Amino acid sequence: MTDPPRHRRVREPVQVYLDEADRSLLEELAARTGLPRAELLRRGLRRMADEVLTERAPGWSFDRLVGALGDDASLPSDLAARHDEYLHGGEHAPERPRPD
């Protein structure tokens, strides 16, 4: 079974200058995690925002979640209401291979 295509938002390229130590750290993290360097930088930015921008109201991150799955037509229309069934099984959940 193949994964459905992921819809990507348009992203703005940003150029970053790193010294040798930071570049080495980035490369080591990429090798250890298997994540792209750009994703590591995005996650670092978000983590720092969580620490520094503490004055935000509770629930501020909800706006980042809305639309995160895109508009893929194969998504079930009742996903929000029946998310547990889709995640953990049920009559409408997609078949998952069972461990041997």
Secondary structure, 3 states (H helix, E strand, C coil): CCCCCCCCCCCCCCCCCCCHHHHHHHHHHHHHHCCCHHHHHHHHHHHHHHHHCCCCCCCCCHHHHCCCCCCCCCCCCCCCCCHHHHHHCCCCCCCCCCCC
